Amino acid sequence: MGKKGFKDLLVWQTAKDLAVRVYRISESQELKKDFGLCDQIRRSAVSVASNLAEGDERSSDRDSVRFFYMAKGSVAEVRTQIQIACETGYLRKLEYDSLEAEYEQLAKMIGSLIRARSQAPSH
């Protein structure tokens, strides 16, 4: 990860670390009892980092940006799913608040990455 630069690596690292955190939280919480929701949150969290990595490996900035938008969409999925998990009592409010704030920040980071790559000169 990171053929284009430090910013890409930082965004990917943040997404990957959050996915690991989601796995750990879902393993030790009530959330594990709801396999469908637990699995969906995990898949969405992994999708963020995976789409960032795939986008980074694309040969054009335009193609990369397409994957970065998919990553940003997956952030929205995770945020919705953790809110549902909190409201149904599967996720503690404290954990939800922390994850929500971190995913909100990650969405902003991905938005910045999209803007930077969208403005990059074509090769």
N, C-alpha and C positions, 0 to 999 in steps of 0.2 A: 504494500500500500504506500502511496505517496510519490509516484513518479512525477507528479506535477508540483509538489511542494509541501511545505510544512503545514499550511492551513488545512490541506486535505487530510494529512495524517492526524492532526489534532481533532478534527471533526470525526474521523473514523474511530480513533482511540476512545473518544467520549462515547460514541454510539456503542462500541464493543463493550466498554466497561459497564454501561447501563444495561446492556443485554445480560451480562454476567450477573449483575445485581438483581435483575428481574428473575432470573433463574433461581438465585439463592433465596430471595423473598418468597417466591411461589413454592419453593420446596419446604419452607418452614412455617407457612401460614395456613390458615383455613382454606385458602384458595386452592390448594392441592385437591381438596375434596370435590371441587367442580372441575372435572377433567377437561370439559369442552372450553370453558373460559380460560382456565390455566394454560391449556395448549395454545389457544388463540393469542393470548398475551405474549407467550414465549415466542411464537412464530413471528408476530409483528415486531417484537424487539430485535430478534435476529435479522429480520428483513431490513431494518434500518441500516445496520452495519454492512450487511451483505450487498445491498444496492449501492452504498457508498464505495465499497471495494470494487464492485463490478464497473461502476461508472468511472472510477479512477483508471481502470485498465483499458478503457475505450480509446480508440485512435483519434477521435476528434472531440473537441470541446462540446460541440452540439450533441453528440451521442452521450457524452458524460453527463451533461446537464439533464438529459432525459432520465437517467438513472437517479440523479440527485433529487429530481422531483418525486420519483417513486419512493425514495427514502423519506422525503418529507411527508408524503402521504402515509407511510407506515408509522411515522411519529404520531400523526393524528389518530391513527387506529389505536396505538398503544395508549394514548392519553384518554381516549374514549373508554377503552376496556378497563383501565385501572380505575377510572371514575365509577364504572359499573361495579367493579369488584369492591370498591370502598362502600358504595351505597347499599350493596347487598350484604355487607358485613364480612366479606372474605379478606379484606385488606384493611389494616388499621389506618386510621386517619393520619397519624404521624408519618407512616410510610408513604401513604398516598400523597400527602403534601410535599414531601421531599422528592418523590419521583416526578410528580407533576411539574415542580419548579425546574428540575433538571431537564426534563423533556421539552419544556417551554424554551429553555436556553438552547438546547440542541437544535430545535426548529429554527431559531434565529441564526445559529451558526450555519446550518444547511442553507438557509436563505442567502446569507452572505456569500457562501461558496457558489451558489447558483448565479448570483449577480456577477461575481468575479469571473467565472468561467464563461458566462454569456457575453461579457464585454471583451474577452480575450481575442486577440487577432486570430483569424482563421489560418490554418496551415494547409 
